Amino acid sequence: MVEATVVEWKKAVGDRVTQGEIVAAIQTDKVEAEVVAPASGTLIEILVQTDEDAKVGQALGRIRPD
């Protein structure tokens, strides 16, 4: 897998998230997967919008820790 497309954000900027919570769904040419929050805090920025592609390892958003 080289890149994936963000198909849905389940959280919006300003929403509180907890570590391990599903925050987005991505799709490759073979599979759809869920992205979980790596930390608890507030989603402060979405860097890759719905229907945009992201490279493997690229940050999709930013969470401000509590």
All heavy atoms as TSV, in Angstrom:
chain	resi	resn	atom	element	x	y	z
A	1	MET	N	N	0.848	-1.171	0.000
A	1	MET	CA	C	0.000	0.000	0.000
A	1	MET	C	C	0.898	1.241	0.000
A	1	MET	O	O	1.790	1.372	0.825
A	1	MET	CB	C	-0.900	-0.022	1.233
A	1	MET	CG	C	-1.806	1.165	1.316
A	1	MET	SD	S	-3.052	1.046	2.632
A	1	MET	CE	C	-2.110	1.547	4.027
A	2	VAL	N	N	0.655	2.122	-0.928
A	2	VAL	CA	C	1.429	3.349	-1.043
A	2	VAL	C	C	0.618	4.549	-0.572
A	2	VAL	O	O	1.145	5.472	0.031
A	2	VAL	CB	C	1.897	3.556	-2.502
A	2	VAL	CG1	C	2.615	4.868	-2.667
A	2	VAL	CG2	C	2.765	2.397	-2.936
A	3	GLU	N	N	-0.688	4.528	-0.855
A	3	GLU	CA	C	-1.552	5.616	-0.426
A	3	GLU	C	C	-2.961	5.095	-0.192
A	3	GLU	O	O	-3.313	3.998	-0.604
A	3	GLU	CB	C	-1.562	6.764	-1.425
A	3	GLU	CG	C	-2.133	6.428	-2.775
A	3	GLU	CD	C	-2.083	7.595	-3.748
A	3	GLU	OE1	O	-1.322	8.547	-3.523
A	3	GLU	OE2	O	-2.822	7.548	-4.720
A	4	ALA	N	N	-3.753	5.915	0.485
A	4	ALA	CA	C	-5.144	5.586	0.776
A	4	ALA	C	C	-5.972	6.859	0.656
A	4	ALA	O	O	-5.444	7.960	0.779
A	4	ALA	CB	C	-5.280	5.008	2.172
A	5	THR	N	N	-7.253	6.684	0.441
A	5	THR	CA	C	-8.182	7.805	0.332
A	5	THR	C	C	-9.012	7.887	1.609
A	5	THR	O	O	-9.535	6.867	2.079
A	5	THR	CB	C	-9.120	7.613	-0.873
A	5	THR	OG1	O	-8.327	7.471	-2.049
A	5	THR	CG2	C	-10.056	8.796	-1.033
A	6	VAL	N	N	-9.137	9.070	2.164
A	6	VAL	CA	C	-10.025	9.269	3.314
A	6	VAL	C	C	-11.454	9.261	2.777
A	6	VAL	O	O	-11.801	10.065	1.913
A	6	VAL	CB	C	-9.724	10.606	4.033
A	6	VAL	CG1	C	-10.733	10.842	5.149
A	6	VAL	CG2	C	-8.306	10.614	4.576
A	7	VAL	N	N	-12.259	8.326	3.263
A	7	VAL	CA	C	-13.639	8.244	2.777
A	7	VAL	C	C	-14.637	8.869	3.743
A	7	VAL	O	O	-15.737	9.250	3.339
A	7	VAL	CB	C	-14.062	6.790	2.450
A	7	VAL	CG1	C	-13.295	6.272	1.260
A	7	VAL	CG2	C	-13.899	5.864	3.620
A	8	GLU	N	N	-14.237	9.000	5.025
A	8	GLU	CA	C	-15.157	9.606	5.989
A	8	GLU	C	C	-14.405	10.004	7.250
A	8	GLU	O	O	-13.577	9.250	7.743
A	8	GLU	CB	C	-16.259	8.611	6.367
A	8	GLU	CG	C	-17.232	9.113	7.394
A	8	GLU	CD	C	-18.242	8.064	7.845
A	8	GLU	OE1	O	-18.090	6.884	7.491
A	8	GLU	OE2	O	-19.171	8.449	8.550
A	9	TRP	N	N	-14.712	11.177	7.745
A	9	TRP	CA	C	-14.266	11.582	9.070
A	9	TRP	C	C	-15.424	11.338	10.017
A	9	TRP	O	O	-16.537	11.790	9.767
A	9	TRP	CB	C	-13.865	13.057	9.097
A	9	TRP	CG	C	-12.454	13.256	8.649
A	9	TRP	CD1	C	-12.036	13.594	7.396
A	9	TRP	CD2	C	-11.290	13.096	9.438
A	9	TRP	NE1	N	-10.663	13.648	7.357
A	9	TRP	CE2	C	-10.177	13.338	8.607
A	9	TRP	CE3	C	-11.045	12.739	10.763
A	9	TRP	CZ2	C	-8.865	13.261	9.075
A	9	TRP	CZ3	C	-9.746	12.672	11.209
A	9	TRP	CH2	C	-8.671	12.933	10.374
A	10	LYS	N	N	-15.184	10.642	11.106
A	10	LYS	CA	C	-16.231	10.357	12.089
A	10	LYS	C	C	-16.230	11.391	13.208
A	10	LYS	O	O	-17.136	11.414	14.033
A	10	LYS	CB	C	-16.049	8.956	12.645
A	10	LYS	CG	C	-16.079	7.921	11.512
A	10	LYS	CD	C	-16.321	6.550	11.997
A	10	LYS	CE	C	-16.343	5.564	10.847
A	10	LYS	NZ	N	-17.631	5.403	10.253
A	11	LYS	N	N	-15.217	12.234	13.226
A	11	LYS	CA	C	-15.103	13.324	14.190
A	11	LYS	C	C	-14.861	14.622	13.433
A	11	LYS	O	O	-14.337	14.621	12.325
A	11	LYS	CB	C	-13.940	13.083	15.154
A	11	LYS	CG	C	-14.125	11.904	16.068
A	11	LYS	CD	C	-15.201	12.208	17.085
A	11	LYS	CE	C	-15.361	11.085	18.074
A	11	LYS	NZ	N	-16.274	11.438	19.160
A	12	ALA	N	N	-15.228	15.731	14.038
A	12	ALA	CA	C	-15.026	17.056	13.452
A	12	ALA	C	C	-14.025	17.823	14.301
A	12	ALA	O	O	-13.792	17.488	15.467
A	12	ALA	CB	C	-16.356	17.812	13.399
A	13	VAL	N	N	-13.446	18.859	13.719
A	13	VAL	CA	C	-12.541	19.728	14.454
A	13	VAL	C	C	-13.278	20.258	15.684
A	13	VAL	O	O	-14.426	20.674	15.603
A	13	VAL	CB	C	-12.043	20.894	13.565
A	13	VAL	CG1	C	-11.286	21.924	14.378
A	13	VAL	CG2	C	-11.174	20.354	12.440
A	14	GLY	N	N	-12.598	20.188	16.823
A	14	GLY	CA	C	-13.193	20.623	18.086
A	14	GLY	C	C	-13.768	19.481	18.900
A	14	GLY	O	O	-14.043	19.646	20.091
A	15	ASP	N	N	-13.950	18.310	18.281
A	15	ASP	CA	C	-14.489	17.154	18.999
A	15	ASP	C	C	-13.427	16.535	19.897
A	15	ASP	O	O	-12.251	16.485	19.555
A	15	ASP	CB	C	-14.973	16.071	18.027
A	15	ASP	CG	C	-16.277	16.421	17.344
A	15	ASP	OD1	O	-16.913	17.432	17.715
A	15	ASP	OD2	O	-16.662	15.669	16.424
A	16	ARG	N	N	-13.854	16.048	21.027
A	16	ARG	CA	C	-12.986	15.303	21.941
A	16	ARG	C	C	-12.857	13.885	21.424
A	16	ARG	O	O	-13.842	13.297	20.976
A	16	ARG	CB	C	-13.611	15.318	23.328
A	16	ARG	CG	C	-12.935	14.430	24.328
A	16	ARG	CD	C	-12.331	15.241	25.460
A	16	ARG	NE	N	-11.774	14.425	26.530
A	16	ARG	CZ	C	-10.713	13.645	26.422
A	16	ARG	NH1	N	-10.113	13.505	25.272
A	16	ARG	NH2	N	-10.240	12.973	27.449
A	17	VAL	N	N	-11.650	13.324	21.482
A	17	VAL	CA	C	-11.413	11.942	21.081
A	17	VAL	C	C	-10.646	11.234	22.193
A	17	VAL	O	O	-9.937	11.870	22.961
A	17	VAL	CB	C	-10.616	11.834	19.757
A	17	VAL	CG1	C	-11.378	12.472	18.620
A	17	VAL	CG2	C	-9.234	12.451	19.867
A	18	THR	N	N	-10.841	9.931	22.276
A	18	THR	CA	C	-10.089	9.136	23.237
A	18	THR	C	C	-9.194	8.169	22.481
A	18	THR	O	O	-9.533	7.729	21.375
A	18	THR	CB	C	-11.022	8.360	24.182
A	18	THR	OG1	O	-11.912	7.555	23.417
A	18	THR	CG2	C	-11.825	9.285	25.057
A	19	GLN	N	N	-8.066	7.863	23.065
A	19	GLN	CA	C	-7.111	6.955	22.438
A	19	GLN	C	C	-7.805	5.650	22.072
A	19	GLN	O	O	-8.549	5.085	22.876
A	19	GLN	CB	C	-5.949	6.680	23.383
A	19	GLN	CG	C	-4.877	5.826	22.766
A	19	GLN	CD	C	-3.681	5.669	23.693
A	19	GLN	OE1	O	-3.720	6.042	24.863
A	19	GLN	NE2	N	-2.622	5.123	23.176
A	20	GLY	N	N	-7.602	5.206	20.832
A	20	GLY	CA	C	-8.204	3.968	20.350
A	20	GLY	C	C	-9.578	4.140	19.719
A	20	GLY	O	O	-10.103	3.201	19.121
A	21	GLU	N	N	-10.164	5.324	19.818
A	21	GLU	CA	C	-11.474	5.597	19.229
A	21	GLU	C	C	-11.348	5.769	17.716
A	21	GLU	O	O	-10.393	6.370	17.230
A	21	GLU	CB	C	-12.040	6.876	19.849
A	21	GLU	CG	C	-13.395	7.275	19.330
A	21	GLU	CD	C	-13.916	8.540	19.996
A	21	GLU	OE1	O	-13.147	9.226	20.706
A	21	GLU	OE2	O	-15.080	8.841	19.786
A	22	ILE	N	N	-12.312	5.272	16.973
A	22	ILE	CA	C	-12.310	5.419	15.515
A	22	ILE	C	C	-12.606	6.875	15.165
A	22	ILE	O	O	-13.600	7.437	15.615
A	22	ILE	CB	C	-13.354	4.495	14.864
A	22	ILE	CG1	C	-13.006	3.035	15.162
A	22	ILE	CG2	C	-13.430	4.736	13.362
A	22	ILE	CD1	C	-14.114	2.061	14.840
A	23	VAL	N	N	-11.703	7.481	14.373
A	23	VAL	CA	C	-11.874	8.883	13.999
A	23	VAL	C	C	-12.100	9.077	12.502
A	23	VAL	O	O	-12.610	10.109	12.077
A	23	VAL	CB	C	-10.681	9.747	14.464
A	23	VAL	CG1	C	-10.631	9.799	15.980
A	23	VAL	CG2	C	-9.371	9.249	13.902
A	24	ALA	N	N	-11.701	8.096	11.688
A	24	ALA	CA	C	-11.846	8.227	10.238
A	24	ALA	C	C	-11.869	6.848	9.594
A	24	ALA	O	O	-11.480	5.852	10.208
A	24	ALA	CB	C	-10.698	9.048	9.654
A	25	ALA	N	N	-12.324	6.823	8.342
A	25	ALA	CA	C	-12.269	5.608	7.528
A	25	ALA	C	C	-11.463	5.924	6.277
A	25	ALA	O	O	-11.599	7.000	5.694
A	25	ALA	CB	C	-13.669	5.155	7.149
A	26	ILE	N	N	-10.595	4.981	5.903
A	26	ILE	CA	C	-9.784	5.140	4.697
A	26	ILE	C	C	-10.016	3.943	3.782
A	26	ILE	O	O	-10.467	2.891	4.222
A	26	ILE	CB	C	-8.282	5.273	5.026
A	26	ILE	CG1	C	-7.784	4.025	5.762
A	26	ILE	CG2	C	-8.006	6.538	5.810
A	26	ILE	CD1	C	-6.271	3.967	5.914
A	27	GLN	N	N	-9.686	4.134	2.513
A	27	GLN	CA	C	-9.857	3.046	1.552
A	27	GLN	C	C	-8.648	3.002	0.618
A	27	GLN	O	O	-8.178	4.034	0.146
A	27	GLN	CB	C	-11.125	3.256	0.734
A	27	GLN	CG	C	-11.427	2.122	-0.201
A	27	GLN	CD	C	-12.804	2.251	-0.834
A	27	GLN	OE1	O	-13.527	3.211	-0.576
A	27	GLN	NE2	N	-13.155	1.310	-1.650
A	28	THR	N	N	-8.166	1.776	0.380
A	28	THR	CA	C	-7.125	1.550	-0.612
A	28	THR	C	C	-7.786	0.865	-1.793
A	28	THR	O	O	-8.999	0.671	-1.802
A	28	THR	CB	C	-5.994	0.658	-0.066
A	28	THR	OG1	O	-6.490	-0.669	0.113
A	28	THR	CG2	C	-5.443	1.191	1.251
A	29	ASP	N	N	-6.988	0.463	-2.757
A	29	ASP	CA	C	-7.574	-0.242	-3.892
A	29	ASP	C	C	-8.078	-1.627	-3.504
A	29	ASP	O	O	-8.822	-2.248	-4.254
A	29	ASP	CB	C	-6.569	-0.333	-5.044
A	29	ASP	CG	C	-5.271	-1.001	-4.652
A	29	ASP	OD1	O	-4.976	-1.108	-3.446
A	29	ASP	OD2	O	-4.526	-1.414	-5.559
A	30	LYS	N	N	-7.717	-2.117	-2.312
A	30	LYS	CA	C	-8.109	-3.462	-1.914
A	30	LYS	C	C	-8.966	-3.556	-0.658
A	30	LYS	O	O	-9.669	-4.540	-0.476
A	30	LYS	CB	C	-6.860	-4.318	-1.704
A	30	LYS	CG	C	-6.076	-4.528	-2.972
A	30	LYS	CD	C	-4.907	-5.432	-2.729
A	30	LYS	CE	C	-4.128	-5.594	-4.034
A	30	LYS	NZ	N	-3.039	-6.532	-3.904
A	31	VAL	N	N	-8.881	-2.575	0.219
A	31	VAL	CA	C	-9.542	-2.711	1.518
A	31	VAL	C	C	-9.979	-1.354	2.068
A	31	VAL	O	O	-9.384	-0.328	1.755
A	31	VAL	CB	C	-8.600	-3.412	2.536
A	31	VAL	CG1	C	-7.427	-2.530	2.894
A	31	VAL	CG2	C	-9.336	-3.855	3.772
A	32	GLU	N	N	-11.027	-1.384	2.888
A	32	GLU	CA	C	-11.423	-0.205	3.652
A	32	GLU	C	C	-11.034	-0.469	5.097
A	32	GLU	O	O	-11.230	-1.577	5.600
A	32	GLU	CB	C	-12.923	0.060	3.545
A	32	GLU	CG	C	-13.317	1.365	4.195
A	32	GLU	CD	C	-14.723	1.822	3.861
A	32	GLU	OE1	O	-15.126	1.719	2.702
A	32	GLU	OE2	O	-15.402	2.287	4.784
A	33	ALA	N	N	-10.463	0.527	5.761
A	33	ALA	CA	C	-9.994	0.358	7.135
A	33	ALA	C	C	-10.398	1.556	7.979
A	33	ALA	O	O	-10.708	2.624	7.456
A	33	ALA	CB	C	-8.473	0.213	7.145
A	34	GLU	N	N	-10.390	1.344	9.285
A	34	GLU	CA	C	-10.695	2.414	10.215
A	34	GLU	C	C	-9.396	2.944	10.813
A	34	GLU	O	O	-8.449	2.183	11.034
A	34	GLU	CB	C	-11.612	1.884	11.313
A	34	GLU	CG	C	-12.961	1.455	10.754
A	34	GLU	CD	C	-13.836	0.751	11.773
A	34	GLU	OE1	O	-13.287	0.066	12.668
A	34	GLU	OE2	O	-15.051	0.876	11.655
A	35	VAL	N	N	-9.362	4.238	11.067
A	35	VAL	CA	C	-8.204	4.886	11.683
A	35	VAL	C	C	-8.603	5.245	13.106
A	35	VAL	O	O	-9.645	5.859	13.331
A	35	VAL	CB	C	-7.812	6.165	10.903
A	35	VAL	CG1	C	-6.659	6.868	11.588
A	35	VAL	CG2	C	-7.478	5.825	9.462
A	36	VAL	N	N	-7.766	4.847	14.054
A	36	VAL	CA	C	-8.052	5.144	15.455
A	36	VAL	C	C	-7.155	6.269	15.958
A	36	VAL	O	O	-6.056	6.481	15.453
A	36	VAL	CB	C	-7.887	3.888	16.348
A	36	VAL	CG1	C	-8.872	2.810	15.957
A	36	VAL	CG2	C	-6.470	3.362	16.302
A	37	ALA	N	N	-7.658	6.978	16.948
A	37	ALA	CA	C	-6.888	8.071	17.551
A	37	ALA	C	C	-5.686	7.497	18.289
A	37	ALA	O	O	-5.838	6.589	19.108
A	37	ALA	CB	C	-7.763	8.863	18.511
A	38	PRO	N	N	-4.492	8.034	18.026
A	38	PRO	CA	C	-3.306	7.539	18.710
A	38	PRO	C	C	-3.174	8.075	20.141
A	38	PRO	O	O	-2.369	7.579	20.920
A	38	PRO	CB	C	-2.158	8.052	17.841
A	38	PRO	CG	C	-2.713	9.294	17.209
A	38	PRO	CD	C	-4.171	9.029	17.017
A	39	ALA	N	N	-3.972	9.086	20.476
A	39	ALA	CA	C	-3.915	9.702	21.804
A	39	ALA	C	C	-5.265	10.327	22.119
A	39	ALA	O	O	-6.078	10.562	21.225
A	39	ALA	CB	C	-2.832	10.782	21.835
A	40	SER	N	N	-5.502	10.605	23.373
A	40	SER	CA	C	-6.714	11.304	23.784
A	40	SER	C	C	-6.487	12.807	23.726
A	40	SER	O	O	-5.365	13.272	23.925
A	40	SER	CB	C	-7.098	10.903	25.211
A	40	SER	OG	O	-7.418	9.531	25.261
A	41	GLY	N	N	-7.544	13.543	23.448
A	41	GLY	CA	C	-7.456	14.999	23.400
A	41	GLY	C	C	-8.549	15.573	22.530
A	41	GLY	O	O	-9.613	14.987	22.372
A	42	THR	N	N	-8.254	16.709	21.908
A	42	THR	CA	C	-9.203	17.404	21.044
A	42	THR	C	C	-8.658	17.431	19.629
A	42	THR	O	O	-7.497	17.790	19.415
A	42	THR	CB	C	-9.434	18.850	21.533
A	42	THR	OG1	O	-9.908	18.799	22.884
A	42	THR	CG2	C	-10.447	19.576	20.668
A	43	LEU	N	N	-9.494	17.048	18.666
A	43	LEU	CA	C	-9.096	17.128	17.252
A	43	LEU	C	C	-9.055	18.607	16.878
A	43	LEU	O	O	-10.084	19.284	16.885
A	43	LEU	CB	C	-10.097	16.365	16.379
A	43	LEU	CG	C	-9.804	16.326	14.884
A	43	LEU	CD1	C	-8.495	15.604	14.600
A	43	LEU	CD2	C	-10.940	15.658	14.128
A	44	ILE	N	N	-7.858	19.116	16.598
A	44	ILE	CA	C	-7.727	20.553	16.350
A	44	ILE	C	C	-7.532	20.890	14.876
A	44	ILE	O	O	-7.670	22.049	14.489
A	44	ILE	CB	C	-6.586	21.180	17.175
A	44	ILE	CG1	C	-5.236	20.557	16.841
A	44	ILE	CG2	C	-6.885	21.100	18.657
A	44	ILE	CD1	C	-4.045	21.304	17.420
A	45	GLU	N	N	-7.216	19.884	14.057
A	45	GLU	CA	C	-7.012	20.169	12.628
A	45	GLU	C	C	-7.163	18.885	11.819
A	45	GLU	O	O	-6.656	17.842	12.211
A	45	GLU	CB	C	-5.614	20.754	12.411
A	45	GLU	CG	C	-5.337	21.196	11.004
A	45	GLU	CD	C	-3.972	21.840	10.842
A	45	GLU	OE1	O	-3.130	21.770	11.761
A	45	GLU	OE2	O	-3.741	22.420	9.767
A	46	ILE	N	N	-7.859	18.992	10.704
A	46	ILE	CA	C	-7.937	17.900	9.739
A	46	ILE	C	C	-7.027	18.286	8.581
A	46	ILE	O	O	-7.220	19.319	7.942
A	46	ILE	CB	C	-9.388	17.668	9.263
A	46	ILE	CG1	C	-10.213	17.105	10.426
A	46	ILE	CG2	C	-9.427	16.741	8.057
A	46	ILE	CD1	C	-11.685	16.912	10.135
A	47	LEU	N	N	-6.000	17.457	8.364
A	47	LEU	CA	C	-4.992	17.760	7.346
A	47	LEU	C	C	-5.322	17.149	5.980
A	47	LEU	O	O	-4.888	17.665	4.957
A	47	LEU	CB	C	-3.627	17.257	7.808
A	47	LEU	CG	C	-3.125	17.836	9.128
A	47	LEU	CD1	C	-1.885	17.097	9.599
A	47	LEU	CD2	C	-2.853	19.320	8.972
A	48	VAL	N	N	-6.055	16.041	5.976
A	48	VAL	CA	C	-6.454	15.370	4.731
A	48	VAL	C	C	-7.981	15.265	4.735
A	48	VAL	O	O	-8.554	14.591	5.589
A	48	VAL	CB	C	-5.805	13.977	4.601
A	48	VAL	CG1	C	-6.212	13.321	3.292
A	48	VAL	CG2	C	-4.288	14.055	4.708
A	49	GLN	N	N	-8.608	15.949	3.812
A	49	GLN	CA	C	-10.064	16.004	3.750
A	49	GLN	C	C	-10.647	14.735	3.118
A	49	GLN	O	O	-9.962	13.964	2.467
A	49	GLN	CB	C	-10.500	17.229	2.935
A	49	GLN	CG	C	-10.025	18.550	3.488
A	49	GLN	CD	C	-10.575	18.848	4.864
A	49	GLN	OE1	O	-11.738	18.587	5.154
A	49	GLN	NE2	N	-9.740	19.397	5.734
A	50	THR	N	N	-11.949	14.553	3.310
A	50	THR	CA	C	-12.670	13.450	2.676
A	50	THR	C	C	-12.450	13.501	1.167
A	50	THR	O	O	-12.467	14.581	0.567
A	50	THR	CB	C	-14.174	13.549	3.000
A	50	THR	OG1	O	-14.329	13.511	4.414
A	50	THR	CG2	C	-14.956	12.409	2.375
A	51	ASP	N	N	-12.228	12.334	0.572
A	51	ASP	CA	C	-11.969	12.138	-0.861
A	51	ASP	C	C	-10.567	12.558	-1.289
A	51	ASP	O	O	-10.259	12.527	-2.476
A	51	ASP	CB	C	-13.017	12.826	-1.745
A	51	ASP	CG	C	-14.407	12.233	-1.554
A	51	ASP	OD1	O	-14.508	11.003	-1.341
A	51	ASP	OD2	O	-15.387	12.985	-1.624
A	52	GLU	N	N	-9.709	12.949	-0.346
A	52	GLU	CA	C	-8.309	13.245	-0.662
A	52	GLU	C	C	-7.437	12.035	-0.337
A	52	GLU	O	O	-7.771	11.238	0.539
A	52	GLU	CB	C	-7.807	14.457	0.124
A	52	GLU	CG	C	-8.413	15.755	-0.327
A	52	GLU	CD	C	-7.838	16.955	0.410
A	52	GLU	OE1	O	-7.143	16.793	1.442
A	52	GLU	OE2	O	-8.094	18.066	-0.047
A	53	ASP	N	N	-6.322	11.926	-1.057
A	53	ASP	CA	C	-5.387	10.828	-0.842
A	53	ASP	C	C	-4.307	11.226	0.156
A	53	ASP	O	O	-3.917	12.391	0.245
A	53	ASP	CB	C	-4.709	10.433	-2.160
A	53	ASP	CG	C	-5.680	9.840	-3.155
A	53	ASP	OD1	O	-6.706	9.279	-2.729
A	53	ASP	OD2	O	-5.418	9.928	-4.362
A	54	ALA	N	N	-3.829	10.220	0.884
A	54	ALA	CA	C	-2.728	10.409	1.829
A	54	ALA	C	C	-1.708	9.298	1.612
A	54	ALA	O	O	-2.074	8.161	1.318
A	54	ALA	CB	C	-3.254	10.359	3.259
A	55	LYS	N	N	-0.457	9.638	1.730
A	55	LYS	CA	C	0.625	8.657	1.635
A	55	LYS	C	C	0.712	7.866	2.945
A	55	LYS	O	O	0.324	8.363	4.006
A	55	LYS	CB	C	1.960	9.360	1.389
A	55	LYS	CG	C	1.977	10.224	0.154
A	55	LYS	CD	C	2.529	9.458	-1.009
A	55	LYS	CE	C	2.687	10.398	-2.204
A	55	LYS	NZ	N	2.084	9.923	-3.385
A	56	VAL	N	N	1.241	6.665	2.872
A	56	VAL	CA	C	1.443	5.856	4.067
A	56	VAL	C	C	2.323	6.631	5.043
A	56	VAL	O	O	3.343	7.206	4.659
A	56	VAL	CB	C	2.095	4.511	3.703
A	56	VAL	CG1	C	2.500	3.750	4.950
A	56	VAL	CG2	C	1.146	3.674	2.873
A	57	GLY	N	N	1.896	6.709	6.292
A	57	GLY	CA	C	2.639	7.419	7.321
A	57	GLY	C	C	2.340	8.892	7.428
A	57	GLY	O	O	2.771	9.546	8.380
A	58	GLN	N	N	1.574	9.441	6.484
A	58	GLN	CA	C	1.234	10.864	6.505
A	58	GLN	C	C	0.187	11.117	7.596
A	58	GLN	O	O	-0.752	10.336	7.767
A	58	GLN	CB	C	0.669	11.288	5.155
A	58	GLN	CG	C	0.237	12.735	5.071
A	58	GLN	CD	C	-0.321	13.100	3.696
A	58	GLN	OE1	O	-0.143	12.361	2.727
A	58	GLN	NE2	N	-0.988	14.219	3.616
A	59	ALA	N	N	0.328	12.213	8.317
A	59	ALA	CA	C	-0.646	12.580	9.333
A	59	ALA	C	C	-1.958	13.001	8.657
A	59	ALA	O	O	-1.956	13.739	7.691
A	59	ALA	CB	C	-0.122	13.734	10.183
A	60	LEU	N	N	-3.064	12.508	9.186
A	60	LEU	CA	C	-4.383	12.855	8.657
A	60	LEU	C	C	-4.974	14.045	9.404
A	60	LEU	O	O	-5.772	14.794	8.849
A	60	LEU	CB	C	-5.337	11.663	8.754
A	60	LEU	CG	C	-4.907	10.388	8.031
A	60	LEU	CD1	C	-5.932	9.287	8.249
A	60	LEU	CD2	C	-4.688	10.648	6.561
A	61	GLY	N	N	-4.615	14.184	10.659
A	61	GLY	CA	C	-5.130	15.266	11.471
A	61	GLY	C	C	-4.210	15.480	12.665
A	61	GLY	O	O	-3.224	14.765	12.838
A	62	ARG	N	N	-4.565	16.476	13.480
A	62	ARG	CA	C	-3.768	16.797	14.664
A	62	ARG	C	C	-4.673	16.786	15.892
A	62	ARG	O	O	-5.765	17.359	15.865
A	62	ARG	CB	C	-3.112	18.155	14.543
A	62	ARG	CG	C	-2.021	18.165	13.504
A	62	ARG	CD	C	-1.262	19.465	13.433
A	62	ARG	NE	N	-1.314	20.216	14.678
A	62	ARG	CZ	C	-1.163	21.526	14.758
A	62	ARG	NH1	N	-0.948	22.234	13.675
A	62	ARG	NH2	N	-1.203	22.144	15.894
A	63	ILE	N	N	-4.176	16.143	16.945
A	63	ILE	CA	C	-4.893	16.079	18.220
A	63	ILE	C	C	-4.075	16.836	19.261
A	63	ILE	O	O	-2.882	16.590	19.411
A	63	ILE	CB	C	-5.085	14.615	18.657
A	63	ILE	CG1	C	-5.972	13.875	17.651
A	63	ILE	CG2	C	-5.676	14.549	20.068
A	63	ILE	CD1	C	-6.036	12.384	17.894
A	64	ARG	N	N	-4.735	17.757	19.964
A	64	ARG	CA	C	-4.087	18.444	21.088
A	64	ARG	C	C	-4.345	17.594	22.328
A	64	ARG	O	O	-5.496	17.394	22.730
A	64	ARG	CB	C	-4.652	19.840	21.291
A	64	ARG	CG	C	-3.960	20.598	22.435
A	64	ARG	CD	C	-4.508	21.981	22.676
A	64	ARG	NE	N	-5.917	21.901	23.047
A	64	ARG	CZ	C	-6.882	22.632	22.480
A	64	ARG	NH1	N	-6.613	23.504	21.535
A	64	ARG	NH2	N	-8.129	22.477	22.865
A	65	PRO	N	N	-3.290	17.055	22.940
A	65	PRO	CA	C	-3.463	16.208	24.127
A	65	PRO	C	C	-4.093	16.988	25.269
A	65	PRO	O	O	-3.953	18.199	25.360
A	65	PRO	CB	C	-2.042	15.779	24.488
A	65	PRO	CG	C	-1.196	16.125	23.315
A	65	PRO	CD	C	-1.898	17.219	22.565
A	66	ASP	N	N	-4.730	16.248	26.152
A	66	ASP	CA	C	-5.309	16.859	27.361
A	66	ASP	C	C	-4.231	17.281	28.318
A	66	ASP	O	O	-3.166	16.791	28.366
A	66	ASP	CB	C	-6.242	15.882	28.065
A	66	ASP	CG	C	-7.468	15.571	27.203
A	66	ASP	OD1	O	-7.863	16.423	26.397
A	66	ASP	OD2	O	-8.004	14.465	27.353
